[in-house]
Amino acid sequence: MRRHTLFAYVDGSDLDDIADALEARLRAFVEARGWVAGEAWVVNQQPEADASCTEPEDIPCWDLGLNLHLPDPGTEPAGWFADVEAIACFFGNLHGEFGRDFVVGISDAQIGIAEDLYCIADSSPDLEMLAQVIGLPPSTEGSTMGSTRAARRRSRR
């Protein structure tokens, strides 16, 4: 079992009008890409009982997006971060198409914690900032942060 999973979900729970179309776009994206980092899959779940809903007008949580298993530090294959960049760019396009923000974060299966790290709030996500919040140092090698050298630096942290 992989320890870390990147998640990218639509921000909000009022998704009835867009859920089917968004899920179809997500499935097409996941199925069309050859993933380097690890397995990717679509998530579309609404918990039955939601403790955050205390009033009748409250909208229950809805997780709609995708997950990507991340390689363990020190074992990152060359080009793995290109998967993360592709997700961010795709969700930037979805922001333009659906007018919704998306949250990107990482969950840790070993300690059971998930942390939101970055919000995609326009159609041009800041890939340098995303790399930094995930733990990669700033790139000096051009636009792609996924080099083997950058991955090695991350594994030393």
N, C-alpha and C positions, 0 to 999 in steps of 0.2 A: 504494500500500500504506500502510495506517495504521501509524503508529509505535507507538502504545500500545494494548494490549489488557488489559482487566480480565478476570481469571479468578476463578471461584468453584467450588472443588472440594471434594468430601467428603474429610475428613481420615482417612486410613487406607487400607489395601489389602485388608482382609478383607471384601470386598463381595459375595461370591457370593450371599448370602441376600437382598440388597436391590437388586442392580444393575438388574435388569429393571424393578422397580416404580419405582425412583428415576429411571431414564432416561425412563420413560413420563411421569412427573410433570414432568421437566425439558422434554421435548419439547412437552408441552401448554402449559407456561408460555411458552416461547419463541415458539411459534406463535400464541398468543392475544394477545400484547402488540404494540402499535404502537411500535416502538423509535425514539427520538429521537436518541440519541448515535451510533448506528451499527449495523452488523449484529451479531446475536447468534446463537450456534449452540451445540448440545450437543456435549460431548466425552465419549467413552467409549473409552479406549484403554489397552491393556496392552502395554508394550514387550516384545518377545520376549526379549531378553537384557538383564538388569538387573544392573549391577555392584554394586548394594547388597546383592544376595543372595549371601552367601558360605557360608551353611549350608543344608543340605537343608530345614530347617524354616522358613527365611525366606520371607516372602510377598512376591512381586514387586510393584513399584509399579503403581498403577492410577489413572489420571486419569479421574475421573468428575465432571462438573459442566457449567458453561457458560462460554463466552467472550463478551465484548462489545467490539467495536472502540470505542475512545474518540476523540473529536474532538481534533484538534491544539490545543494551547493558543493562545488568541486567536481560534479559529474555532468555539467551542462554541455550538451553537444553544440558544436559550432552552429551559429545561426538561430539558436533557440529564441533569442529576444525578438527576432523578426516576427514570431507568432504574436507576441504581446503588442508589437507595433501594428500589425495587421488588425488585431482586435480593436485597438484604439481608433485607427483610421476608419474601420467599418462602423463602429459605434458613432463616430463623428458624422458619417454619412446618414446613419439612422436618426441622429439628432436633427439633421436638416430635413429629413423625410417626415418624421413623426412629431417634431417639435418637443421632444422629451429629453431630459438630462439622463445620464447614465453614471453609475457609480462603479468604480473599479477597486478591487481590494484583494487581499490574500487571506486565506484561512489556513490554520495550522492544525492538522488532524491530531498531532501528538499532544498538544496542550488544550485543544478544543476552543480556540479563539479565532474569530474572524475580525479583520480590521479594514475599514474603508480607507483607501489611500488617495484616491484621485477622482475628481468629478469631470466627466465630459459634458461640458455645458455649451459647446458650440461645434461647428463642423470641422474645426481644425485643432485637434488636441495637441498639446505641447509634449512631444515625444521625449525631449530632453528631461522635462520635469517628471514625466511618468517614470523614466529610467531611474532618476534620482530617488523618488519615493519608494520604488521597489528595492533599491539598494545598490544600483549600479553607479559607479562614479561617472562624472561628466565625460562625454565622448570627445576624443581628439582625432577620431578616425573617420570623420564624415557623418552622414546622416543616419547610418545604421549602428545602433548600440550593441548589436548581438555578436560582436566578435569574440573569438576565443580569449583574447587578452582581457577584454572587459569582464568576461565570465570568470576568469581566473581571479581577477581583482576582487570580484564580489564574493567568491568562495573564501577569501582570506578574512573577511569581516567578521 
